[in-house]
Amino acid sequence: MENAERDEPVCILIVDDVPANLMALESVLEPLGQEVLLARSGTEALEVLEKHDCALVLMDVHMPLLDGYQTVEVIRNRQHLRHLPVMFLTAMYRDQASASRGYALGAVDFVMKPFEAEIIRAKVSAFVALQQHTQRLKRQERKLAKEVAAREAAEQANHLKEEFIAVLGHDLRTPLQAILMTAEKHGHLPSAEEPCRRDGKRIQAIANRMGRMIDHVVDYTRSRLGGGIPIEVEAVDMGELVRAPLDEIQAVYPQSLITFVTEGDLHGAWDPDRVVQVFANLVGNAARHGDGPVRISLRGLGESVVLETHNGGAPIPMDKMEHLFEPFYTSGRQGSLGLGLYIVERIVHAHGGSIRAESSADRGTTFIVRWPRQAAVQRPNRESQPGLRALQQR
């Protein structure tokens, strides 16, 4: 498989005071496809190295003024060139002492002239591969550093956004509560005229809807900041628990024929408020978006209690089914934040349960929730989540 990024050519410096030797070596290395630089003296080599990042230096030993050894000594005294690979080439110094001096200066090899072209190419090719590997590592490090920085910035932005939503949700409750109290007063005031009572009840209904939206936003933020929606369980009868919200939903949607059946033992340990929240959301959705009768059942089955809500009408499109429980997914519904089913799923999961949906044109739409009788409580780490503390006053 071809690499997405091609390796860039690396620089190889040849240093020799004999032009013919320079040309010969350049010809030998040409098949490698790298950038070959030439220098005819030690001084010129030092100038080239200050301008180019080289993978290897092929250094002739015997040169006038500044010979190969002396040139390498200067190279080693420069911090950024301290580890530059140098390969000595010589036809004059064949004694052990000369080779030892070269290796003492950090030479990677000591090659005697005349040499085989294939051997020189093989040796140089190894250093080219090493340099290109180093360059790839550096590119990956830079890319990783950018990705980490971008991810940290995104996480910080999300955290600030969620903290803002949490505080905003909390601060909106006080004025909304005042609106509700005023609307309720006018809606039920015996001495008020009918238009005033009607408007009061309408404002109360709108304010209640706003309150549910705030609840959804706060619950969403809880789940993001605290690692899950917290629950407080107690022993309850789920069948008795949901009768009050069922009556309220029936009053809001009198046109919907809602039937409710129970079967078996419906006792267990759950968070009563959260169970009612799930029930009200699913039954309310069935009454609001369905067509025809709404059927609800609660069945005690072994270690679980199963809630099913069913409604007729147009099915949920298949391409939308997989997104139902995602946050802010509205599936085209008006006046919805798209958080209801997401929060329902989070509540069910916080109890250790499961939820799924089935929908087809001939069978309608059914939501099935399985509640373990003993909820596996998931408690968020409030101390490590400063934004979560803003949500505690509800």
KOLMARMI-678071 format. One record per residue (C-alpha): residue number from 1; residue in three letters; x, y, z. Coordinates in steps of 0.25 Angstrom, whole numbers, plus 5000, padded with zeros to 4 digits. Last residue first. Example, Ala and Ser with C-alpha at 12.3 -4.5 7.8 and 13.67 -1.06 7.14 Angstrom:
2
+-----+--------+------+-------+------+
: num : residu : east : north :   up :
+-----+--------+------+-------+------+
:   2 :    SER : 5055 :  4996 : 5029 :
:   1 :    ALA : 5049 :  4982 : 5031 :
+-----+--------+------+-------+------+
! end
This chain:
394
+-----+--------+------+-------+------+
: num : residu : east : north :   up :
+-----+--------+------+-------+------+
: 394 :    ARG : 4867 :  5089 : 5166 :
: 393 :    GLN : 4879 :  5093 : 5174 :
: 392 :    GLN : 4889 :  5083 : 5170 :
: 391 :    LEU : 4892 :  5087 : 5156 :
: 390 :    ALA : 4902 :  5097 : 5159 :
: 389 :    ARG : 4910 :  5086 : 5166 :
: 388 :    LEU : 4911 :  5079 : 5153 :
: 387 :    GLY : 4920 :  5090 : 5147 :
: 386 :    PRO : 4931 :  5087 : 5157 :
: 385 :    GLN : 4932 :  5072 : 5153 :
: 384 :    SER : 4943 :  5065 : 5161 :
: 383 :    GLU : 4935 :  5067 : 5174 :
: 382 :    ARG : 4922 :  5062 : 5168 :
: 381 :    ASN : 4927 :  5048 : 5164 :
: 380 :    PRO : 4915 :  5043 : 5157 :
: 379 :    ARG : 4906 :  5032 : 5164 :
: 378 :    GLN : 4902 :  5020 : 5156 :
: 377 :    VAL : 4891 :  5012 : 5164 :
: 376 :    ALA : 4889 :  4998 : 5159 :
: 375 :    ALA : 4874 :  4998 : 5160 :
: 374 :    GLN : 4868 :  4986 : 5168 :
: 373 :    ARG : 4855 :  4981 : 5160 :
: 372 :    PRO : 4863 :  4983 : 5147 :
: 371 :    TRP : 4855 :  4992 : 5138 :
: 370 :    ARG : 4853 :  4987 : 5123 :
: 369 :    VAL : 4847 :  4998 : 5114 :
: 368 :    ILE : 4840 :  4995 : 5101 :
: 367 :    PHE : 4836 :  5006 : 5092 :
: 366 :    THR : 4825 :  5002 : 5081 :
: 365 :    THR : 4822 :  5009 : 5068 :
: 364 :    GLY : 4811 :  5004 : 5059 :
: 363 :    ARG : 4809 :  4989 : 5054 :
: 362 :    ASP : 4805 :  4991 : 5040 :
: 361 :    ALA : 4814 :  5003 : 5036 :
: 360 :    SER : 4826 :  4998 : 5045 :
: 359 :    SER : 4833 :  5003 : 5057 :
: 358 :    GLU : 4840 :  4996 : 5068 :
: 357 :    ALA : 4848 :  5004 : 5079 :
: 356 :    ARG : 4858 :  4999 : 5090 :
: 355 :    ILE : 4861 :  5002 : 5104 :
: 354 :    SER : 4870 :  4995 : 5114 :
: 353 :    GLY : 4872 :  4995 : 5129 :
: 352 :    GLY : 4884 :  4997 : 5139 :
: 351 :    HIS : 4876 :  5008 : 5146 :
: 350 :    ALA : 4885 :  5019 : 5140 :
: 349 :    HIS : 4883 :  5012 : 5127 :
: 348 :    VAL : 4868 :  5015 : 5128 :
: 347 :    ILE : 4871 :  5030 : 5132 :
: 346 :    ARG : 4881 :  5031 : 5121 :
: 345 :    GLU : 4871 :  5026 : 5111 :
: 344 :    VAL : 4860 :  5035 : 5115 :
: 343 :    ILE : 4869 :  5046 : 5115 :
: 342 :    TYR : 4872 :  5044 : 5100 :
: 341 :    LEU : 4858 :  5041 : 5097 :
: 340 :    GLY : 4854 :  5055 : 5102 :
: 339 :    LEU : 4866 :  5063 : 5097 :
: 338 :    GLY : 4862 :  5067 : 5083 :
: 337 :    LEU : 4859 :  5081 : 5087 :
: 336 :    SER : 4845 :  5080 : 5083 :
: 335 :    GLY : 4835 :  5091 : 5078 :
: 334 :    GLN : 4833 :  5084 : 5064 :
: 333 :    ARG : 4837 :  5070 : 5061 :
: 332 :    GLY : 4846 :  5068 : 5049 :
: 331 :    SER : 4853 :  5056 : 5055 :
: 330 :    THR : 4857 :  5064 : 5067 :
: 329 :    TYR : 4871 :  5059 : 5070 :
: 328 :    PHE : 4877 :  5069 : 5080 :
: 327 :    PRO : 4884 :  5057 : 5088 :
: 326 :    GLU : 4884 :  5043 : 5081 :
: 325 :    PHE : 4873 :  5033 : 5086 :
: 324 :    LEU : 4865 :  5033 : 5073 :
: 323 :    HIS : 4877 :  5033 : 5063 :
: 322 :    GLU : 4877 :  5018 : 5059 :
: 321 :    MET : 4862 :  5019 : 5056 :
: 320 :    LYS : 4864 :  5031 : 5047 :
: 319 :    ASP : 4868 :  5024 : 5034 :
: 318 :    MET : 4857 :  5013 : 5037 :
: 317 :    PRO : 4846 :  5024 : 5036 :
: 316 :    ILE : 4838 :  5024 : 5049 :
: 315 :    PRO : 4824 :  5019 : 5046 :
: 314 :    ALA : 4812 :  5027 : 5042 :
: 313 :    GLY : 4800 :  5024 : 5051 :
: 312 :    GLY : 4798 :  5015 : 5063 :
: 311 :    ASN : 4803 :  5015 : 5077 :
: 310 :    HIS : 4809 :  5006 : 5087 :
: 309 :    THR : 4816 :  5008 : 5100 :
: 308 :    GLU : 4822 :  4996 : 5107 :
: 307 :    LEU : 4828 :  4996 : 5121 :
: 306 :    VAL : 4835 :  4983 : 5126 :
: 305 :    VAL : 4838 :  4980 : 5141 :
: 304 :    SER : 4850 :  4971 : 5143 :
: 303 :    GLU : 4855 :  4960 : 5152 :
: 302 :    GLY : 4844 :  4950 : 5148 :
: 301 :    LEU : 4835 :  4957 : 5138 :
: 300 :    GLY : 4825 :  4968 : 5144 :
: 299 :    ARG : 4817 :  4974 : 5133 :
: 298 :    LEU : 4814 :  4989 : 5131 :
: 297 :    SER : 4805 :  4991 : 5119 :
: 296 :    ILE : 4802 :  5004 : 5111 :
: 295 :    ARG : 4793 :  5004 : 5099 :
: 294 :    VAL : 4790 :  5017 : 5091 :
: 293 :    PRO : 4778 :  5018 : 5082 :
: 292 :    GLY : 4778 :  5025 : 5069 :
: 291 :    ASP : 4789 :  5033 : 5062 :
: 290 :    GLY : 4802 :  5035 : 5069 :
: 289 :    HIS : 4810 :  5048 : 5071 :
: 288 :    ARG : 4804 :  5054 : 5083 :
: 287 :    ALA : 4798 :  5042 : 5090 :
: 286 :    ALA : 4810 :  5033 : 5088 :
: 285 :    ASN : 4820 :  5044 : 5091 :
: 284 :    GLY : 4813 :  5047 : 5104 :
: 283 :    VAL : 4813 :  5032 : 5108 :
: 282 :    LEU : 4828 :  5032 : 5105 :
: 281 :    ASN : 4831 :  5045 : 5112 :
: 280 :    ALA : 4822 :  5043 : 5124 :
: 279 :    PHE : 4827 :  5029 : 5127 :
: 278 :    VAL : 4842 :  5033 : 5126 :
: 277 :    GLN : 4839 :  5045 : 5136 :
: 276 :    VAL : 4831 :  5036 : 5145 :
: 275 :    VAL : 4842 :  5026 : 5146 :
: 274 :    ARG : 4852 :  5038 : 5149 :
: 273 :    ASP : 4843 :  5043 : 5160 :
: 272 :    PRO : 4841 :  5030 : 5166 :
: 271 :    ASP : 4856 :  5026 : 5166 :
: 270 :    TRP : 4855 :  5011 : 5166 :
: 269 :    ALA : 4855 :  4999 : 5176 :
: 268 :    GLY : 4844 :  4989 : 5172 :
: 267 :    HIS : 4829 :  4985 : 5172 :
: 266 :    LEU : 4821 :  4982 : 5159 :
: 265 :    ASP : 4817 :  4968 : 5162 :
: 264 :    GLY : 4809 :  4962 : 5151 :
: 263 :    GLU : 4801 :  4969 : 5140 :
: 262 :    THR : 4797 :  4983 : 5138 :
: 261 :    VAL : 4788 :  4989 : 5127 :
: 260 :    PHE : 4786 :  5004 : 5123 :
: 259 :    THR : 4778 :  5008 : 5111 :
: 258 :    ILE : 4779 :  5022 : 5106 :
: 257 :    LEU : 4768 :  5027 : 5096 :
: 256 :    SER : 4774 :  5040 : 5090 :
: 255 :    GLN : 4765 :  5052 : 5088 :
: 254 :    PRO : 4766 :  5056 : 5103 :
: 253 :    TYR : 4781 :  5059 : 5101 :
: 252 :    VAL : 4784 :  5068 : 5113 :
: 251 :    ALA : 4774 :  5061 : 5122 :
: 250 :    GLN : 4779 :  5047 : 5118 :
: 249 :    ILE : 4794 :  5052 : 5121 :
: 248 :    GLU : 4790 :  5057 : 5135 :
: 247 :    ASP : 4783 :  5043 : 5138 :
: 246 :    LEU : 4795 :  5036 : 5133 :
: 245 :    PRO : 4804 :  5045 : 5142 :
: 244 :    ALA : 4796 :  5040 : 5154 :
: 243 :    ARG : 4795 :  5026 : 5150 :
: 242 :    VAL : 4810 :  5024 : 5149 :
: 241 :    LEU : 4814 :  5021 : 5163 :
: 240 :    GLU : 4803 :  5011 : 5166 :
: 239 :    GLY : 4808 :  5002 : 5155 :
: 238 :    MET : 4822 :  5004 : 5158 :
: 237 :    ASP : 4820 :  5000 : 5173 :
: 236 :    VAL : 4832 :  5006 : 5180 :
: 235 :    ALA : 4844 :  5003 : 5189 :
: 234 :    GLU : 4854 :  5014 : 5188 :
: 233 :    VAL : 4865 :  5019 : 5178 :
: 232 :    GLU : 4872 :  5032 : 5177 :
: 231 :    ILE : 4877 :  5034 : 5163 :
: 230 :    PRO : 4888 :  5042 : 5157 :
: 229 :    ILE : 4888 :  5044 : 5142 :
: 228 :    GLY : 4902 :  5040 : 5136 :
: 227 :    GLY : 4917 :  5044 : 5135 :
: 226 :    GLY : 4915 :  5056 : 5143 :
: 225 :    LEU : 4918 :  5067 : 5133 :
: 224 :    ARG : 4911 :  5061 : 5121 :
: 223 :    SER : 4899 :  5054 : 5128 :
: 222 :    ARG : 4897 :  5066 : 5137 :
: 221 :    THR : 4897 :  5075 : 5125 :
: 220 :    TYR : 4886 :  5066 : 5118 :
: 219 :    ASP : 4878 :  5067 : 5131 :
: 218 :    VAL : 4879 :  5082 : 5132 :
: 217 :    VAL : 4875 :  5083 : 5117 :
: 216 :    HIS : 4863 :  5074 : 5119 :
: 215 :    ASP : 4859 :  5080 : 5132 :
: 214 :    ILE : 4859 :  5094 : 5124 :
: 213 :    MET : 4850 :  5088 : 5113 :
: 212 :    ARG : 4841 :  5083 : 5124 :
: 211 :    GLY : 4840 :  5096 : 5130 :
: 210 :    MET : 4837 :  5103 : 5117 :
: 209 :    ARG : 4826 :  5093 : 5115 :
: 208 :    ASN : 4820 :  5097 : 5129 :
: 207 :    ALA : 4822 :  5112 : 5125 :
: 206 :    ILE : 4814 :  5109 : 5112 :
: 205 :    ALA : 4803 :  5102 : 5120 :
: 204 :    GLN : 4802 :  5113 : 5131 :
: 203 :    ILE : 4802 :  5124 : 5120 :
: 202 :    ARG : 4790 :  5116 : 5114 :
: 201 :    LYS : 4783 :  5115 : 5128 :
: 200 :    GLY : 4785 :  5129 : 5131 :
: 199 :    ASP : 4779 :  5133 : 5117 :
: 198 :    ARG : 4767 :  5125 : 5119 :
: 197 :    ARG : 4765 :  5131 : 5133 :
: 196 :    CYS : 4766 :  5145 : 5128 :
: 195 :    PRO : 4757 :  5142 : 5116 :
: 194 :    GLU : 4747 :  5136 : 5126 :
: 193 :    GLU : 4747 :  5148 : 5136 :
: 192 :    ALA : 4754 :  5147 : 5149 :
: 191 :    SER : 4746 :  5146 : 5162 :
: 190 :    PRO : 4748 :  5131 : 5163 :
: 189 :    LEU : 4763 :  5132 : 5161 :
: 188 :    HIS : 4768 :  5119 : 5155 :
: 187 :    GLY : 4775 :  5123 : 5143 :
: 186 :    HIS : 4779 :  5136 : 5149 :
: 185 :    LYS : 4786 :  5130 : 5161 :
: 184 :    GLU : 4792 :  5119 : 5152 :
: 183 :    ALA : 4798 :  5129 : 5143 :
: 182 :    THR : 4804 :  5137 : 5154 :
: 181 :    MET : 4810 :  5124 : 5161 :
: 180 :    LEU : 4815 :  5120 : 5147 :
: 179 :    ILE : 4822 :  5133 : 5144 :
: 178 :    ALA : 4829 :  5134 : 5157 :
: 177 :    GLN : 4834 :  5119 : 5155 :
: 176 :    LEU : 4839 :  5124 : 5142 :
: 175 :    PRO : 4847 :  5135 : 5148 :
: 174 :    THR : 4854 :  5126 : 5158 :
: 173 :    ARG : 4856 :  5114 : 5149 :
: 172 :    LEU : 4864 :  5122 : 5138 :
: 171 :    ASP : 4876 :  5123 : 5147 :
: 170 :    HIS : 4877 :  5108 : 5148 :
: 169 :    GLY : 4876 :  5105 : 5133 :
: 168 :    LEU : 4886 :  5117 : 5131 :
: 167 :    VAL : 4896 :  5111 : 5141 :
: 166 :    ALA : 4896 :  5097 : 5135 :
: 165 :    ILE : 4896 :  5103 : 5120 :
: 164 :    PHE : 4908 :  5111 : 5124 :
: 163 :    GLU : 4915 :  5099 : 5130 :
: 162 :    GLU : 4912 :  5091 : 5118 :
: 161 :    LYS : 4918 :  5102 : 5109 :
: 160 :    LEU : 4930 :  5103 : 5117 :
: 159 :    HIS : 4932 :  5088 : 5117 :
: 158 :    ASN : 4930 :  5088 : 5102 :
: 157 :    ALA : 4940 :  5099 : 5100 :
: 156 :    GLN : 4950 :  5092 : 5108 :
: 155 :    GLU : 4948 :  5079 : 5101 :
: 154 :    ALA : 4950 :  5086 : 5088 :
: 153 :    ALA : 4963 :  5093 : 5092 :
: 152 :    GLU : 4968 :  5079 : 5098 :
: 151 :    ARG : 4965 :  5072 : 5085 :
: 150 :    ALA : 4971 :  5083 : 5076 :
: 149 :    ALA : 4984 :  5083 : 5085 :
: 148 :    VAL : 4984 :  5068 : 5084 :
: 147 :    GLU : 4982 :  5068 : 5069 :
: 146 :    LYS : 4993 :  5078 : 5067 :
: 145 :    ALA : 5003 :  5071 : 5076 :
: 144 :    LEU : 5000 :  5058 : 5068 :
: 143 :    LYS : 5003 :  5065 : 5055 :
: 142 :    ARG : 5016 :  5070 : 5060 :
: 141 :    GLU : 5020 :  5056 : 5066 :
: 140 :    GLN : 5016 :  5050 : 5053 :
: 139 :    ARG : 5024 :  5059 : 5045 :
: 138 :    LYS : 5036 :  5057 : 5054 :
: 137 :    LEU : 5034 :  5042 : 5053 :
: 136 :    ARG : 5034 :  5043 : 5038 :
: 135 :    GLN : 5047 :  5051 : 5038 :
: 134 :    THR : 5054 :  5041 : 5047 :
: 133 :    HIS : 5050 :  5030 : 5037 :
: 132 :    GLN : 5055 :  5038 : 5026 :
: 131 :    GLN : 5068 :  5040 : 5033 :
: 130 :    LEU : 5069 :  5025 : 5036 :
: 129 :    ALA : 5066 :  5021 : 5021 :
: 128 :    VAL : 5076 :  5031 : 5016 :
: 127 :    PHE : 5087 :  5025 : 5026 :
: 126 :    ALA : 5084 :  5011 : 5020 :
: 125 :    SER : 5085 :  5016 : 5006 :
: 124 :    VAL : 5099 :  5022 : 5009 :
: 123 :    LYS : 5104 :  5008 : 5013 :
: 122 :    ALA : 5097 :  5001 : 5001 :
: 121 :    ARG : 5102 :  5012 : 4991 :
: 120 :    ILE : 5116 :  5011 : 4996 :
: 119 :    ILE : 5116 :  4996 : 4995 :
: 118 :    GLU : 5110 :  4996 : 4981 :
: 117 :    ALA : 5121 :  5006 : 4976 :
: 116 :    GLU : 5132 :  4997 : 4981 :
: 115 :    PHE : 5143 :  5004 : 4987 :
: 114 :    PRO : 5157 :  5009 : 4983 :
: 113 :    LYS : 5159 :  5015 : 4994 :
: 112 :    MET : 5158 :  5011 : 5008 :
: 111 :    VAL : 5145 :  5013 : 5016 :
: 110 :    PHE : 5144 :  5017 : 5030 :
: 109 :    ASP : 5130 :  5016 : 5036 :
: 108 :    VAL : 5121 :  5023 : 5046 :
: 107 :    ALA : 5131 :  5033 : 5050 :
: 106 :    GLY : 5130 :  5039 : 5064 :
: 105 :    LEU : 5143 :  5046 : 5065 :
: 104 :    ALA : 5149 :  5034 : 5072 :
: 103 :    TYR : 5145 :  5026 : 5060 :
: 102 :    GLY : 5154 :  5034 : 5051 :
: 101 :    ARG : 5165 :  5034 : 5061 :
: 100 :    SER : 5164 :  5019 : 5062 :
:  99 :    ALA : 5165 :  5018 : 5047 :
:  98 :    SER : 5177 :  5026 : 5046 :
:  97 :    ALA : 5184 :  5018 : 5057 :
:  96 :    GLN : 5181 :  5005 : 5050 :
:  95 :    ASP : 5188 :  5008 : 5038 :
:  94 :    ARG : 5182 :  5010 : 5024 :
:  93 :    TYR : 5184 :  5025 : 5023 :
:  92 :    MET : 5186 :  5029 : 5008 :
:  91 :    ALA : 5174 :  5024 : 5000 :
:  90 :    THR : 5163 :  5031 : 5009 :
:  89 :    LEU : 5148 :  5032 : 5011 :
:  88 :    PHE : 5142 :  5035 : 5025 :
:  87 :    MET : 5127 :  5034 : 5027 :
:  86 :    VAL : 5121 :  5044 : 5036 :
:  85 :    PRO : 5108 :  5043 : 5043 :
:  84 :    LEU : 5103 :  5057 : 5049 :
:  83 :    HIS : 5102 :  5055 : 5065 :
:  82 :    ARG : 5109 :  5068 : 5069 :
:  81 :    LEU : 5104 :  5076 : 5057 :
:  80 :    HIS : 5094 :  5084 : 5065 :
:  79 :    GLN : 5104 :  5086 : 5077 :
:  78 :    ARG : 5116 :  5091 : 5068 :
:  77 :    ASN : 5128 :  5085 : 5074 :
:  76 :    ARG : 5127 :  5072 : 5067 :
:  75 :    ILE : 5127 :  5079 : 5053 :
:  74 :    VAL : 5140 :  5086 : 5057 :
:  73 :    GLU : 5146 :  5072 : 5060 :
:  72 :    VAL : 5140 :  5067 : 5047 :
:  71 :    THR : 5148 :  5078 : 5039 :
:  70 :    GLN : 5161 :  5074 : 5047 :
:  69 :    TYR : 5160 :  5060 : 5043 :
:  68 :    GLY : 5156 :  5062 : 5029 :
:  67 :    ASP : 5168 :  5072 : 5026 :
:  66 :    LEU : 5167 :  5087 : 5028 :
:  65 :    LEU : 5179 :  5094 : 5020 :
:  64 :    PRO : 5180 :  5083 : 5009 :
:  63 :    MET : 5171 :  5071 : 5009 :
:  62 :    HIS : 5174 :  5056 : 5012 :
:  61 :    VAL : 5163 :  5050 : 5020 :
:  60 :    ASP : 5151 :  5051 : 5010 :
:  59 :    MET : 5138 :  5052 : 5017 :
:  58 :    LEU : 5125 :  5046 : 5012 :
:  57 :    VAL : 5115 :  5054 : 5021 :
:  56 :    LEU : 5101 :  5048 : 5024 :
:  55 :    ALA : 5087 :  5052 : 5027 :
:  54 :    CYS : 5089 :  5066 : 5024 :
:  53 :    ASP : 5081 :  5078 : 5029 :
:  52 :    HIS : 5086 :  5090 : 5020 :
:  51 :    LYS : 5091 :  5104 : 5022 :
:  50 :    GLU : 5101 :  5103 : 5033 :
:  49 :    LEU : 5105 :  5089 : 5027 :
:  48 :    VAL : 5109 :  5096 : 5014 :
:  47 :    GLU : 5118 :  5106 : 5021 :
:  46 :    LEU : 5125 :  5095 : 5029 :
:  45 :    ALA : 5128 :  5087 : 5016 :
:  44 :    GLU : 5134 :  5100 : 5009 :
:  43 :    THR : 5144 :  5101 : 5021 :
:  42 :    GLY : 5147 :  5086 : 5020 :
:  41 :    SER : 5150 :  5087 : 5005 :
:  40 :    ARG : 5144 :  5084 : 4991 :
:  39 :    ALA : 5129 :  5083 : 4996 :
:  38 :    LEU : 5118 :  5076 : 4988 :
:  37 :    LEU : 5103 :  5074 : 4991 :
:  36 :    VAL : 5095 :  5062 : 4987 :
:  35 :    GLU : 5080 :  5062 : 4988 :
:  34 :    GLN : 5074 :  5048 : 4988 :
:  33 :    GLY : 5070 :  5039 : 4977 :
:  32 :    LEU : 5078 :  5027 : 4981 :
:  31 :    PRO : 5082 :  5025 : 4967 :
:  30 :    GLU : 5091 :  5038 : 4967 :
:  29 :    LEU : 5100 :  5032 : 4978 :
:  28 :    VAL : 5111 :  5026 : 4969 :
:  27 :    SER : 5110 :  5038 : 4960 :
:  26 :    GLU : 5112 :  5048 : 4971 :
:  25 :    LEU : 5124 :  5039 : 4976 :
:  24 :    ALA : 5131 :  5040 : 4962 :
:  23 :    MET : 5128 :  5055 : 4961 :
:  22 :    LEU : 5134 :  5058 : 4975 :
:  21 :    ASN : 5146 :  5049 : 4972 :
:  20 :    ALA : 5148 :  5057 : 4959 :
:  19 :    PRO : 5148 :  5070 : 4966 :
:  18 :    VAL : 5159 :  5066 : 4976 :
:  17 :    ASP : 5158 :  5074 : 4989 :
:  16 :    ASP : 5147 :  5064 : 4994 :
:  15 :    VAL : 5135 :  5066 : 5003 :
:  14 :    ILE : 5122 :  5059 : 4999 :
:  13 :    LEU : 5109 :  5064 : 5006 :
:  12 :    ILE : 5097 :  5056 : 5006 :
:  11 :    CYS : 5083 :  5063 : 5007 :
:  10 :    VAL : 5070 :  5056 : 5008 :
:   9 :    PRO : 5059 :  5054 : 4998 :
:   8 :    GLU : 5045 :  5056 : 5004 :
:   7 :    ASP : 5038 :  5043 : 5008 :
:   6 :    ARG : 5024 :  5042 : 5001 :
:   5 :    GLU : 5012 :  5044 : 5010 :
:   4 :    ALA : 4999 :  5035 : 5007 :
:   3 :    ASN : 5009 :  5023 : 5007 :
:   2 :    GLU : 5006 :  5013 : 4996 :
:   1 :    MET : 5000 :  5000 : 5000 :
+-----+--------+------+-------+------+
! end
